[in-house]
Amino acid sequence: MSGFNMRPNHKPGNPFSIDPVCGMKVDANQPPVQWVFQGQEYHFCSDVCKQLFQREPQKYTKVDAG
Ligand SMILES: [Zn+2]
């Protein structure tokens, strides 16, 4: 698995979010699936991606909280 190194681009007015699991663009205003994790809202293209994310959120967020 090569993995996706793309990070969500949280520019104001950005109409798209990046699905952290598959790297697909999703409509940020009307995301097919969304989930809030540690105060951050994540958007997914499908419920499958959300479930994968929920299983191993660290794998996709790589948040290095010191
Ligand atoms: Zn996806």
PDB file of the backbone (N, CA, C, O) and the ligand in Angstrom, with CONECT records:
HET     ZN  A 101       1
ATOM      1  N   MET A   1       0.833  -1.199   0.000  1.00  0.00           N
ATOM      2  CA  MET A   1       0.000   0.000   0.000  1.00  0.00           C
ATOM      3  C   MET A   1       0.869   1.251   0.000  1.00  0.00           C
ATOM      4  O   MET A   1       1.687   1.443   0.900  1.00  0.00           O
ATOM      5  N   SER A   2       0.700   2.074  -0.975  1.00  0.00           N
ATOM      6  CA  SER A   2       1.552   3.249  -1.096  1.00  0.00           C
ATOM      7  C   SER A   2       1.075   4.374  -0.188  1.00  0.00           C
ATOM      8  O   SER A   2       1.888   5.159   0.301  1.00  0.00           O
ATOM      9  N   GLY A   3      -0.208   4.460   0.038  1.00  0.00           N
ATOM     10  CA  GLY A   3      -0.733   5.488   0.920  1.00  0.00           C
ATOM     11  C   GLY A   3      -0.847   6.825   0.223  1.00  0.00           C
ATOM     12  O   GLY A   3      -0.194   7.088  -0.787  1.00  0.00           O
ATOM     13  N   PHE A   4      -1.687   7.652   0.788  1.00  0.00           N
ATOM     14  CA  PHE A   4      -1.872   8.973   0.231  1.00  0.00           C
ATOM     15  C   PHE A   4      -1.290   9.991   1.182  1.00  0.00           C
ATOM     16  O   PHE A   4      -1.603  10.003   2.372  1.00  0.00           O
ATOM     17  N   ASN A   5      -0.450  10.836   0.651  1.00  0.00           N
ATOM     18  CA  ASN A   5       0.157  11.859   1.483  1.00  0.00           C
ATOM     19  C   ASN A   5      -0.560  13.193   1.385  1.00  0.00           C
ATOM     20  O   ASN A   5      -0.131  14.191   1.963  1.00  0.00           O
ATOM     21  N   MET A   6      -1.652  13.195   0.648  1.00  0.00           N
ATOM     22  CA  MET A   6      -2.393  14.435   0.500  1.00  0.00           C
ATOM     23  C   MET A   6      -3.024  14.812   1.827  1.00  0.00           C
ATOM     24  O   MET A   6      -3.530  13.957   2.553  1.00  0.00           O
ATOM     25  N   ARG A   7      -2.990  16.062   2.129  1.00  0.00           N
ATOM     26  CA  ARG A   7      -3.615  16.527   3.360  1.00  0.00           C
ATOM     27  C   ARG A   7      -4.791  17.418   2.991  1.00  0.00           C
ATOM     28  O   ARG A   7      -4.765  18.101   1.967  1.00  0.00           O
ATOM     29  N   PRO A   8      -5.818  17.409   3.826  1.00  0.00           N
ATOM     30  CA  PRO A   8      -6.958  18.288   3.545  1.00  0.00           C
ATOM     31  C   PRO A   8      -6.517  19.736   3.506  1.00  0.00           C
ATOM     32  O   PRO A   8      -5.727  20.194   4.333  1.00  0.00           O
ATOM     33  N   ASN A   9      -7.034  20.423   2.551  1.00  0.00           N
ATOM     34  CA  ASN A   9      -6.682  21.825   2.375  1.00  0.00           C
ATOM     35  C   ASN A   9      -7.785  22.679   2.964  1.00  0.00           C
ATOM     36  O   ASN A   9      -8.864  22.810   2.385  1.00  0.00           O
ATOM     37  N   HIS A  10      -7.508  23.252   4.109  1.00  0.00           N
ATOM     38  CA  HIS A  10      -8.573  23.981   4.785  1.00  0.00           C
ATOM     39  C   HIS A  10      -8.511  25.473   4.500  1.00  0.00           C
ATOM     40  O   HIS A  10      -8.482  26.290   5.420  1.00  0.00           O
ATOM     41  N   LYS A  11      -8.490  25.817   3.239  1.00  0.00           N
ATOM     42  CA  LYS A  11      -8.563  27.223   2.875  1.00  0.00           C
ATOM     43  C   LYS A  11     -10.001  27.693   3.013  1.00  0.00           C
ATOM     44  O   LYS A  11     -10.936  26.942   2.736  1.00  0.00           O
ATOM     45  N   PRO A  12     -10.175  28.924   3.437  1.00  0.00           N
ATOM     46  CA  PRO A  12     -11.540  29.453   3.511  1.00  0.00           C
ATOM     47  C   PRO A  12     -12.175  29.468   2.125  1.00  0.00           C
ATOM     48  O   PRO A  12     -11.556  29.915   1.159  1.00  0.00           O
ATOM     49  N   GLY A  13     -13.381  28.991   2.032  1.00  0.00           N
ATOM     50  CA  GLY A  13     -14.081  29.004   0.767  1.00  0.00           C
ATOM     51  C   GLY A  13     -13.737  27.848  -0.148  1.00  0.00           C
ATOM     52  O   GLY A  13     -14.272  27.746  -1.252  1.00  0.00           O
ATOM     53  N   ASN A  14     -12.844  26.974   0.304  1.00  0.00           N
ATOM     54  CA  ASN A  14     -12.530  25.802  -0.497  1.00  0.00           C
ATOM     55  C   ASN A  14     -13.753  24.899  -0.588  1.00  0.00           C
ATOM     56  O   ASN A  14     -14.239  24.407   0.430  1.00  0.00           O
ATOM     57  N   PRO A  15     -14.249  24.680  -1.794  1.00  0.00           N
ATOM     58  CA  PRO A  15     -15.484  23.913  -1.921  1.00  0.00           C
ATOM     59  C   PRO A  15     -15.279  22.412  -1.769  1.00  0.00           C
ATOM     60  O   PRO A  15     -16.248  21.654  -1.716  1.00  0.00           O
ATOM     61  N   PHE A  16     -14.018  21.978  -1.699  1.00  0.00           N
ATOM     62  CA  PHE A  16     -13.768  20.545  -1.619  1.00  0.00           C
ATOM     63  C   PHE A  16     -12.978  20.180  -0.375  1.00  0.00           C
ATOM     64  O   PHE A  16     -12.139  20.941   0.107  1.00  0.00           O
ATOM     65  N   SER A  17     -13.275  18.994   0.125  1.00  0.00           N
ATOM     66  CA  SER A  17     -12.438  18.373   1.129  1.00  0.00           C
ATOM     67  C   SER A  17     -11.834  17.132   0.488  1.00  0.00           C
ATOM     68  O   SER A  17     -12.337  16.616  -0.510  1.00  0.00           O
ATOM     69  N   ILE A  18     -10.750  16.670   1.083  1.00  0.00           N
ATOM     70  CA  ILE A  18     -10.153  15.424   0.605  1.00  0.00           C
ATOM     71  C   ILE A  18     -10.500  14.301   1.582  1.00  0.00           C
ATOM     72  O   ILE A  18     -10.259  14.393   2.786  1.00  0.00           O
ATOM     73  N   ASP A  19     -11.063  13.265   1.029  1.00  0.00           N
ATOM     74  CA  ASP A  19     -11.325  12.070   1.819  1.00  0.00           C
ATOM     75  C   ASP A  19      -9.974  11.522   2.297  1.00  0.00           C
ATOM     76  O   ASP A  19      -9.150  11.124   1.474  1.00  0.00           O
ATOM     77  N   PRO A  20      -9.734  11.496   3.621  1.00  0.00           N
ATOM     78  CA  PRO A  20      -8.414  11.099   4.110  1.00  0.00           C
ATOM     79  C   PRO A  20      -8.097   9.630   3.857  1.00  0.00           C
ATOM     80  O   PRO A  20      -6.935   9.226   3.906  1.00  0.00           O
ATOM     81  N   VAL A  21      -9.117   8.838   3.589  1.00  0.00           N
ATOM     82  CA  VAL A  21      -8.902   7.410   3.396  1.00  0.00           C
ATOM     83  C   VAL A  21      -8.501   7.092   1.962  1.00  0.00           C
ATOM     84  O   VAL A  21      -7.491   6.425   1.737  1.00  0.00           O
ATOM     85  N   CYS A  22      -9.277   7.557   0.993  1.00  0.00           N
ATOM     86  CA  CYS A  22      -9.012   7.196  -0.392  1.00  0.00           C
ATOM     87  C   CYS A  22      -8.429   8.351  -1.197  1.00  0.00           C
ATOM     88  O   CYS A  22      -7.985   8.152  -2.328  1.00  0.00           O
ATOM     89  N   GLY A  23      -8.422   9.564  -0.626  1.00  0.00           N
ATOM     90  CA  GLY A  23      -7.839  10.702  -1.316  1.00  0.00           C
ATOM     91  C   GLY A  23      -8.754  11.358  -2.326  1.00  0.00           C
ATOM     92  O   GLY A  23      -8.333  12.237  -3.078  1.00  0.00           O
ATOM     93  N   MET A  24      -9.999  10.935  -2.345  1.00  0.00           N
ATOM     94  CA  MET A  24     -10.954  11.490  -3.295  1.00  0.00           C
ATOM     95  C   MET A  24     -11.446  12.856  -2.841  1.00  0.00           C
ATOM     96  O   MET A  24     -11.525  13.146  -1.648  1.00  0.00           O
ATOM     97  N   LYS A  25     -11.775  13.686  -3.824  1.00  0.00           N
ATOM     98  CA  LYS A  25     -12.377  14.984  -3.513  1.00  0.00           C
ATOM     99  C   LYS A  25     -13.843  14.784  -3.176  1.00  0.00           C
ATOM    100  O   LYS A  25     -14.568  14.072  -3.872  1.00  0.00           O
ATOM    101  N   VAL A  26     -14.267  15.425  -2.097  1.00  0.00           N
ATOM    102  CA  VAL A  26     -15.687  15.403  -1.777  1.00  0.00           C
ATOM    103  C   VAL A  26     -16.164  16.833  -1.573  1.00  0.00           C
ATOM    104  O   VAL A  26     -15.396  17.710  -1.176  1.00  0.00           O
ATOM    105  N   ASP A  27     -17.445  17.052  -1.851  1.00  0.00           N
ATOM    106  CA  ASP A  27     -18.028  18.375  -1.691  1.00  0.00           C
ATOM    107  C   ASP A  27     -18.042  18.737  -0.212  1.00  0.00           C
ATOM    108  O   ASP A  27     -18.694  18.068   0.589  1.00  0.00           O
ATOM    109  N   ALA A  28     -17.334  19.779   0.142  1.00  0.00           N
ATOM    110  CA  ALA A  28     -17.229  20.156   1.553  1.00  0.00           C
ATOM    111  C   ALA A  28     -18.536  20.717   2.095  1.00  0.00           C
ATOM    112  O   ALA A  28     -18.799  20.662   3.296  1.00  0.00           O
ATOM    113  N   ASN A  29     -19.344  21.251   1.204  1.00  0.00           N
ATOM    114  CA  ASN A  29     -20.607  21.825   1.653  1.00  0.00           C
ATOM    115  C   ASN A  29     -21.678  20.758   1.869  1.00  0.00           C
ATOM    116  O   ASN A  29     -22.524  20.877   2.755  1.00  0.00           O
ATOM    117  N   GLN A  30     -21.624  19.724   1.051  1.00  0.00           N
ATOM    118  CA  GLN A  30     -22.573  18.628   1.191  1.00  0.00           C
ATOM    119  C   GLN A  30     -21.852  17.301   1.076  1.00  0.00           C
ATOM    120  O   GLN A  30     -22.051  16.567   0.107  1.00  0.00           O
ATOM    121  N   PRO A  31     -21.010  16.983   2.061  1.00  0.00           N
ATOM    122  CA  PRO A  31     -20.252  15.735   1.989  1.00  0.00           C
ATOM    123  C   PRO A  31     -21.168  14.524   2.107  1.00  0.00           C
ATOM    124  O   PRO A  31     -22.114  14.532   2.893  1.00  0.00           O
ATOM    125  N   PRO A  32     -20.888  13.487   1.328  1.00  0.00           N
ATOM    126  CA  PRO A  32     -21.712  12.273   1.400  1.00  0.00           C
ATOM    127  C   PRO A  32     -21.743  11.697   2.810  1.00  0.00           C
ATOM    128  O   PRO A  32     -22.783  11.266   3.307  1.00  0.00           O
ATOM    129  N   VAL A  33     -20.566  11.702   3.440  1.00  0.00           N
ATOM    130  CA  VAL A  33     -20.455  11.178   4.805  1.00  0.00           C
ATOM    131  C   VAL A  33     -19.521  12.084   5.578  1.00  0.00           C
ATOM    132  O   VAL A  33     -18.491  12.507   5.054  1.00  0.00           O
ATOM    133  N   GLN A  34     -19.864  12.381   6.801  1.00  0.00           N
ATOM    134  CA  GLN A  34     -18.950  13.172   7.611  1.00  0.00           C
ATOM    135  C   GLN A  34     -18.869  12.600   9.025  1.00  0.00           C
ATOM    136  O   GLN A  34     -19.781  11.922   9.498  1.00  0.00           O
ATOM    137  N   TRP A  35     -17.774  12.890   9.666  1.00  0.00           N
ATOM    138  CA  TRP A  35     -17.562  12.378  11.022  1.00  0.00           C
ATOM    139  C   TRP A  35     -16.627  13.325  11.747  1.00  0.00           C
ATOM    140  O   TRP A  35     -15.646  13.801  11.176  1.00  0.00           O
ATOM    141  N   VAL A  36     -16.929  13.594  12.994  1.00  0.00           N
ATOM    142  CA  VAL A  36     -16.077  14.478  13.781  1.00  0.00           C
ATOM    143  C   VAL A  36     -15.204  13.631  14.692  1.00  0.00           C
ATOM    144  O   VAL A  36     -15.692  12.820  15.479  1.00  0.00           O
ATOM    145  N   PHE A  37     -13.914  13.841  14.566  1.00  0.00           N
ATOM    146  CA  PHE A  37     -12.950  13.097  15.362  1.00  0.00           C
ATOM    147  C   PHE A  37     -11.996  14.081  16.013  1.00  0.00           C
ATOM    148  O   PHE A  37     -11.323  14.851  15.328  1.00  0.00           O
ATOM    149  N   GLN A  38     -11.938  14.052  17.337  1.00  0.00           N
ATOM    150  CA  GLN A  38     -11.071  14.945  18.100  1.00  0.00           C
ATOM    151  C   GLN A  38     -11.262  16.403  17.695  1.00  0.00           C
ATOM    152  O   GLN A  38     -10.302  17.152  17.512  1.00  0.00           O
ATOM    153  N   GLY A  39     -12.523  16.778  17.563  1.00  0.00           N
ATOM    154  CA  GLY A  39     -12.859  18.161  17.277  1.00  0.00           C
ATOM    155  C   GLY A  39     -12.665  18.578  15.829  1.00  0.00           C
ATOM    156  O   GLY A  39     -12.924  19.727  15.472  1.00  0.00           O
ATOM    157  N   GLN A  40     -12.213  17.657  14.999  1.00  0.00           N
ATOM    158  CA  GLN A  40     -11.968  17.971  13.590  1.00  0.00           C
ATOM    159  C   GLN A  40     -12.992  17.225  12.746  1.00  0.00           C
ATOM    160  O   GLN A  40     -13.257  16.043  12.962  1.00  0.00           O
ATOM    161  N   GLU A  41     -13.558  17.937  11.787  1.00  0.00           N
ATOM    162  CA  GLU A  41     -14.559  17.317  10.940  1.00  0.00           C
ATOM    163  C   GLU A  41     -13.900  16.696   9.719  1.00  0.00           C
ATOM    164  O   GLU A  41     -13.110  17.343   9.032  1.00  0.00           O
ATOM    165  N   TYR A  42     -14.226  15.453   9.457  1.00  0.00           N
ATOM    166  CA  TYR A  42     -13.673  14.748   8.302  1.00  0.00           C
ATOM    167  C   TYR A  42     -14.792  14.384   7.348  1.00  0.00           C
ATOM    168  O   TYR A  42     -15.897  14.028   7.758  1.00  0.00           O
ATOM    169  N   HIS A  43     -14.478  14.481   6.064  1.00  0.00           N
ATOM    170  CA  HIS A  43     -15.468  14.170   5.044  1.00  0.00           C
ATOM    171  C   HIS A  43     -15.024  12.948   4.260  1.00  0.00           C
ATOM    172  O   HIS A  43     -13.844  12.777   3.957  1.00  0.00           O
ATOM    173  N   PHE A  44     -15.991  12.105   3.940  1.00  0.00           N
ATOM    174  CA  PHE A  44     -15.688  10.861   3.235  1.00  0.00           C
ATOM    175  C   PHE A  44     -16.602  10.698   2.028  1.00  0.00           C
ATOM    176  O   PHE A  44     -17.718  11.217   1.994  1.00  0.00           O
ATOM    177  N   CYS A  45     -16.099   9.964   1.040  1.00  0.00           N
ATOM    178  CA  CYS A  45     -16.890   9.747  -0.169  1.00  0.00           C
ATOM    179  C   CYS A  45     -17.977   8.711   0.071  1.00  0.00           C
ATOM    180  O   CYS A  45     -18.996   8.698  -0.619  1.00  0.00           O
ATOM    181  N   SER A  46     -17.759   7.850   1.047  1.00  0.00           N
ATOM    182  CA  SER A  46     -18.723   6.784   1.304  1.00  0.00           C
ATOM    183  C   SER A  46     -18.612   6.295   2.736  1.00  0.00           C
ATOM    184  O   SER A  46     -17.659   6.605   3.451  1.00  0.00           O
ATOM    185  N   ASP A  47     -19.606   5.526   3.131  1.00  0.00           N
ATOM    186  CA  ASP A  47     -19.619   4.984   4.477  1.00  0.00           C
ATOM    187  C   ASP A  47     -18.474   3.999   4.693  1.00  0.00           C
ATOM    188  O   ASP A  47     -17.988   3.829   5.811  1.00  0.00           O
ATOM    189  N   VAL A  48     -18.055   3.359   3.615  1.00  0.00           N
ATOM    190  CA  VAL A  48     -16.941   2.406   3.704  1.00  0.00           C
ATOM    191  C   VAL A  48     -15.680   3.114   4.166  1.00  0.00           C
ATOM    192  O   VAL A  48     -14.972   2.623   5.046  1.00  0.00           O
ATOM    193  N   CYS A  49     -15.399   4.264   3.576  1.00  0.00           N
ATOM    194  CA  CYS A  49     -14.211   5.021   3.964  1.00  0.00           C
ATOM    195  C   CYS A  49     -14.320   5.491   5.407  1.00  0.00           C
ATOM    196  O   CYS A  49     -13.337   5.473   6.147  1.00  0.00           O
ATOM    197  N   LYS A  50     -15.500   5.905   5.801  1.00  0.00           N
ATOM    198  CA  LYS A  50     -15.692   6.338   7.182  1.00  0.00           C
ATOM    199  C   LYS A  50     -15.403   5.192   8.142  1.00  0.00           C
ATOM    200  O   LYS A  50     -14.754   5.385   9.171  1.00  0.00           O
ATOM    201  N   GLN A  51     -15.876   4.023   7.811  1.00  0.00           N
ATOM    202  CA  GLN A  51     -15.668   2.868   8.686  1.00  0.00           C
ATOM    203  C   GLN A  51     -14.189   2.512   8.773  1.00  0.00           C
ATOM    204  O   GLN A  51     -13.694   2.167   9.846  1.00  0.00           O
ATOM    205  N   LEU A  52     -13.493   2.593   7.663  1.00  0.00           N
ATOM    206  CA  LEU A  52     -12.050   2.337   7.675  1.00  0.00           C
ATOM    207  C   LEU A  52     -11.340   3.347   8.564  1.00  0.00           C
ATOM    208  O   LEU A  52     -10.444   3.009   9.337  1.00  0.00           O
ATOM    209  N   PHE A  53     -11.768   4.592   8.431  1.00  0.00           N
ATOM    210  CA  PHE A  53     -11.180   5.658   9.243  1.00  0.00           C
ATOM    211  C   PHE A  53     -11.449   5.420  10.728  1.00  0.00           C
ATOM    212  O   PHE A  53     -10.564   5.592  11.566  1.00  0.00           O
ATOM    213  N   GLN A  54     -12.672   5.027  11.037  1.00  0.00           N
ATOM    214  CA  GLN A  54     -13.041   4.818  12.438  1.00  0.00           C
ATOM    215  C   GLN A  54     -12.259   3.676  13.071  1.00  0.00           C
ATOM    216  O   GLN A  54     -11.991   3.690  14.272  1.00  0.00           O
ATOM    217  N   ARG A  55     -11.899   2.698  12.270  1.00  0.00           N
ATOM    218  CA  ARG A  55     -11.129   1.566  12.788  1.00  0.00           C
ATOM    219  C   ARG A  55      -9.732   1.995  13.220  1.00  0.00           C
ATOM    220  O   ARG A  55      -9.245   1.628  14.289  1.00  0.00           O
ATOM    221  N   GLU A  56      -9.099   2.793  12.341  1.00  0.00           N
ATOM    222  CA  GLU A  56      -7.725   3.216  12.629  1.00  0.00           C
ATOM    223  C   GLU A  56      -7.532   4.682  12.289  1.00  0.00           C
ATOM    224  O   GLU A  56      -6.850   5.014  11.319  1.00  0.00           O
ATOM    225  N   PRO A  57      -8.128   5.560  13.082  1.00  0.00           N
ATOM    226  CA  PRO A  57      -8.038   7.000  12.757  1.00  0.00           C
ATOM    227  C   PRO A  57      -6.609   7.516  12.719  1.00  0.00           C
ATOM    228  O   PRO A  57      -6.289   8.401  11.924  1.00  0.00           O
ATOM    229  N   GLN A  58      -5.752   6.976  13.565  1.00  0.00           N
ATOM    230  CA  GLN A  58      -4.363   7.463  13.614  1.00  0.00           C
ATOM    231  C   GLN A  58      -3.665   7.241  12.286  1.00  0.00           C
ATOM    232  O   GLN A  58      -2.824   8.033  11.862  1.00  0.00           O
ATOM    233  N   LYS A  59      -4.035   6.144  11.640  1.00  0.00           N
ATOM    234  CA  LYS A  59      -3.408   5.785  10.381  1.00  0.00           C
ATOM    235  C   LYS A  59      -3.633   6.860   9.322  1.00  0.00           C
ATOM    236  O   LYS A  59      -2.788   7.078   8.453  1.00  0.00           O
ATOM    237  N   TYR A  60      -4.783   7.527   9.406  1.00  0.00           N
ATOM    238  CA  TYR A  60      -5.135   8.496   8.373  1.00  0.00           C
ATOM    239  C   TYR A  60      -4.883   9.940   8.777  1.00  0.00           C
ATOM    240  O   TYR A  60      -4.659  10.803   7.928  1.00  0.00           O
ATOM    241  N   THR A  61      -4.922  10.195  10.070  1.00  0.00           N
ATOM    242  CA  THR A  61      -4.730  11.583  10.509  1.00  0.00           C
ATOM    243  C   THR A  61      -3.265  11.888  10.753  1.00  0.00           C
ATOM    244  O   THR A  61      -2.792  12.990  10.476  1.00  0.00           O
ATOM    245  N   LYS A  62      -2.548  10.893  11.280  1.00  0.00           N
ATOM    246  CA  LYS A  62      -1.142  11.071  11.622  1.00  0.00           C
ATOM    247  C   LYS A  62      -0.941  12.304  12.484  1.00  0.00           C
ATOM    248  O   LYS A  62       0.017  13.055  12.302  1.00  0.00           O
ATOM    249  N   VAL A  63      -1.842  12.501  13.412  1.00  0.00           N
ATOM    250  CA  VAL A  63      -1.714  13.615  14.335  1.00  0.00           C
ATOM    251  C   VAL A  63      -0.672  13.274  15.384  1.00  0.00           C
ATOM    252  O   VAL A  63      -0.782  12.288  16.113  1.00  0.00           O
ATOM    253  N   ASP A  64       0.322  14.106  15.432  1.00  0.00           N
ATOM    254  CA  ASP A  64       1.394  13.868  16.383  1.00  0.00           C
ATOM    255  C   ASP A  64       1.219  14.820  17.553  1.00  0.00           C
ATOM    256  O   ASP A  64       1.958  15.793  17.703  1.00  0.00           O
ATOM    257  N   ALA A  65       0.242  14.524  18.362  1.00  0.00           N
ATOM    258  CA  ALA A  65      -0.044  15.400  19.497  1.00  0.00           C
ATOM    259  C   ALA A  65       1.009  15.215  20.578  1.00  0.00           C
ATOM    260  O   ALA A  65       1.106  14.156  21.199  1.00  0.00           O
ATOM    261  N   GLY A  66       1.780  16.245  20.785  1.00  0.00           N
ATOM    262  CA  GLY A  66       2.868  16.135  21.734  1.00  0.00           C
ATOM    263  C   GLY A  66       2.436  16.206  23.174  1.00  0.00           C
ATOM    264  O   GLY A  66       3.272  16.123  24.074  1.00  0.00           O
TER     265      GLY A  66
HETATM  266 ZN    ZN A 101     -13.292   7.514   0.092  1.00  0.00          ZN2+
END
